[in-house]
Amino acid sequence: MSSTRKTLGSLLSFVNVNGEGSLQRRVRETTPVERQTMGMYQRREEAWRPLNKQRVAAFIRLLMLCFVELENGLALHRDTYQMMKKTLVKRIIPWIYRRLVFTMNEDHWPITLAQFKELDGYLTEHLPLVQKDDPWDTVSYFFKEMLKQREEYQRLEDMEKEVMEAVRRCLEH
């Protein structure tokens, strides 16, 4: 390889400057599933470790990449699918169920509302028996009630703003 010669933009020129083996080297791009898996490993977010919010969020993201967004990854081996489903059913869902706190403060929730919607949609379409199982049914009820409470609070705030606006207009006249 020459440091003084430059390629002219053609493959033949590239081979002439960099050597015969230069075209045979290929950089394999990693899929989003592989990047997520490697990131989980580097951040120590594997699901076999003691669970916390970050590890559960990372597992849910990996699950969505593998099962829902199939164009992002290669076809997984059947054993990998079974292992992920087993982890979801035996570890993740019971962990979420045990950590439910009936409060409007999202900091105390085991997963975010967006993660719940993704996971609930996946379970509804692909694992209806798990979706109807008691722990997930309770989790689903919890998040639906929290949504109702948010809507109710928003409605009350809107009514309060309307009343304050009406009072302000009456005082102006």
C-alpha positions as CSV (number, residue, x, y, z in Angstrom):
1,M,0.0,0.0,0.0
2,S,1.3,3.3,-1.0
3,S,1.0,6.4,1.0
4,T,1.9,8.8,-1.9
5,R,-0.5,7.3,-4.5
6,K,-4.2,8.2,-4.5
7,T,-7.0,6.3,-6.1
8,L,-8.7,7.7,-9.1
9,G,-12.3,6.6,-8.1
10,S,-12.5,3.3,-10.0
11,L,-12.3,-0.2,-8.5
12,L,-9.2,-1.0,-10.6
13,S,-7.4,2.1,-9.3
14,F,-8.4,1.2,-5.7
15,V,-7.0,-2.4,-6.2
16,N,-3.9,-0.9,-7.8
17,V,-3.2,1.4,-4.9
18,N,-4.4,-0.7,-1.9
19,G,-3.5,-4.2,-3.1
20,E,-5.3,-7.2,-4.4
21,G,-7.0,-8.2,-1.1
22,S,-8.5,-4.8,-0.5
23,L,-11.9,-5.6,-2.2
24,Q,-12.3,-8.9,-0.4
25,R,-12.6,-7.3,3.1
26,R,-16.2,-6.5,4.0
27,V,-17.4,-4.7,7.0
28,R,-20.5,-6.5,8.2
29,E,-23.1,-4.1,9.5
30,T,-24.7,-5.0,12.8
31,T,-28.5,-5.2,13.0
32,P,-30.4,-3.2,15.6
33,V,-31.0,-6.4,17.6
34,E,-27.3,-7.1,17.7
35,R,-26.5,-3.5,18.7
36,Q,-29.2,-3.7,21.5
37,T,-27.8,-7.0,22.7
38,M,-24.2,-5.7,22.8
39,G,-25.3,-2.5,24.6
40,M,-27.2,-4.5,27.1
41,Y,-24.1,-6.7,27.8
42,Q,-21.8,-3.6,28.1
43,R,-24.2,-1.9,30.5
44,R,-24.8,-5.2,32.4
45,E,-28.5,-5.1,31.7
46,E,-29.0,-8.8,31.0
47,A,-32.3,-10.3,32.2
48,W,-30.6,-13.0,34.2
49,R,-29.2,-10.4,36.6
50,P,-31.4,-9.0,39.5
51,L,-34.1,-7.0,37.7
52,N,-34.5,-3.2,37.9
53,K,-36.2,-0.6,35.8
54,Q,-33.3,-0.2,33.4
55,R,-32.9,-4.0,32.8
56,V,-36.6,-4.5,32.3
57,A,-36.7,-1.5,29.8
58,A,-33.7,-3.0,27.9
59,F,-35.4,-6.4,27.8
60,I,-38.6,-4.9,26.5
61,R,-36.7,-3.0,23.8
62,L,-34.9,-6.1,22.8
63,L,-38.2,-8.1,22.7
64,M,-39.8,-5.4,20.5
65,L,-36.8,-5.4,18.1
66,C,-36.9,-9.2,17.9
67,F,-40.5,-10.0,17.6
68,V,-42.4,-6.9,16.4
69,E,-39.9,-5.0,14.3
70,L,-38.7,-8.1,12.3
71,E,-37.1,-6.0,9.6
72,N,-34.5,-4.9,12.1
73,G,-33.0,-8.2,12.8
74,L,-32.2,-11.6,11.4
75,A,-34.4,-14.5,12.0
76,L,-33.7,-15.8,15.5
77,H,-33.2,-19.4,16.4
78,R,-36.3,-21.2,17.8
79,D,-34.6,-21.7,21.1
80,T,-33.9,-18.0,21.4
81,Y,-37.5,-17.2,20.9
82,Q,-38.6,-19.7,23.5
83,M,-36.0,-18.4,25.9
84,M,-37.1,-14.8,25.5
85,K,-40.8,-15.7,25.9
86,K,-40.0,-17.8,29.0
87,T,-38.0,-14.8,30.5
88,L,-40.9,-12.5,29.7
89,V,-43.5,-14.8,31.3
90,K,-41.5,-16.1,34.2
91,R,-39.4,-13.1,35.2
92,I,-40.4,-9.8,33.6
93,I,-44.2,-9.8,34.0
94,P,-44.1,-11.1,37.6
95,W,-41.5,-8.4,38.4
96,I,-43.7,-5.7,36.9
97,Y,-46.7,-7.1,38.8
98,R,-44.9,-7.1,42.1
99,R,-43.7,-3.5,41.7
100,L,-47.1,-1.9,40.9
101,V,-47.7,1.2,43.0
102,F,-51.1,2.9,42.6
103,T,-49.8,6.4,42.3
104,M,-49.9,9.1,39.6
105,N,-46.2,9.6,39.9
106,E,-44.5,7.8,37.0
107,D,-41.2,7.6,38.8
108,H,-42.7,4.9,41.0
109,W,-44.1,2.8,38.1
110,P,-42.1,-0.3,37.1
111,I,-42.3,0.5,33.4
112,T,-43.3,3.6,31.4
113,L,-46.6,4.0,29.7
114,A,-45.0,3.7,26.3
115,Q,-43.4,0.4,27.3
116,F,-46.7,-0.8,28.6
117,K,-48.5,0.1,25.3
118,E,-45.8,-1.7,23.2
119,L,-45.8,-4.8,25.4
120,D,-49.6,-5.0,25.7
121,G,-50.0,-4.7,22.0
122,Y,-47.5,-7.5,21.4
123,L,-49.1,-9.7,24.0
124,T,-52.6,-9.1,22.6
125,E,-51.5,-10.1,19.1
126,H,-48.9,-12.8,19.7
127,L,-49.5,-14.3,23.2
128,P,-53.2,-13.9,24.0
129,L,-53.0,-16.5,26.8
130,V,-50.3,-14.6,28.6
131,Q,-52.2,-11.4,28.1
132,K,-55.2,-12.8,29.8
133,D,-53.2,-14.3,32.7
134,D,-53.8,-12.8,36.1
135,P,-50.5,-10.9,36.6
136,W,-50.6,-9.2,33.2
137,D,-54.3,-8.6,33.6
138,T,-53.6,-6.7,36.8
139,V,-50.8,-4.7,35.2
140,S,-53.1,-3.9,32.3
141,Y,-55.9,-2.8,34.6
142,F,-53.4,-0.6,36.6
143,F,-52.2,1.3,33.5
144,K,-55.7,1.7,32.1
145,E,-56.8,3.1,35.4
146,M,-53.9,5.5,35.5
147,L,-54.9,6.7,32.0
148,K,-58.4,7.3,33.2
149,Q,-57.2,9.2,36.2
150,R,-55.0,11.4,33.9
151,E,-57.9,12.1,31.6
152,E,-60.0,13.0,34.6
153,Y,-57.4,15.3,36.0
154,Q,-57.0,16.9,32.6
155,R,-60.7,17.4,32.3
156,L,-60.9,19.0,35.8
157,E,-58.0,21.3,35.0
158,D,-59.7,22.4,31.7
159,M,-63.0,23.0,33.6
160,E,-61.1,25.1,36.2
161,K,-59.4,27.1,33.5
162,E,-62.8,27.8,31.8
163,V,-64.3,28.9,35.1
164,M,-61.3,31.2,35.9
165,E,-61.6,32.6,32.4
166,A,-65.3,33.3,32.8
167,V,-64.7,34.9,36.2
168,R,-62.0,37.1,34.7
169,R,-64.4,38.2,31.8
170,C,-67.2,39.0,34.3
171,L,-64.8,41.1,36.4
172,E,-63.7,43.0,33.3
173,H,-67.2,44.0,32.4
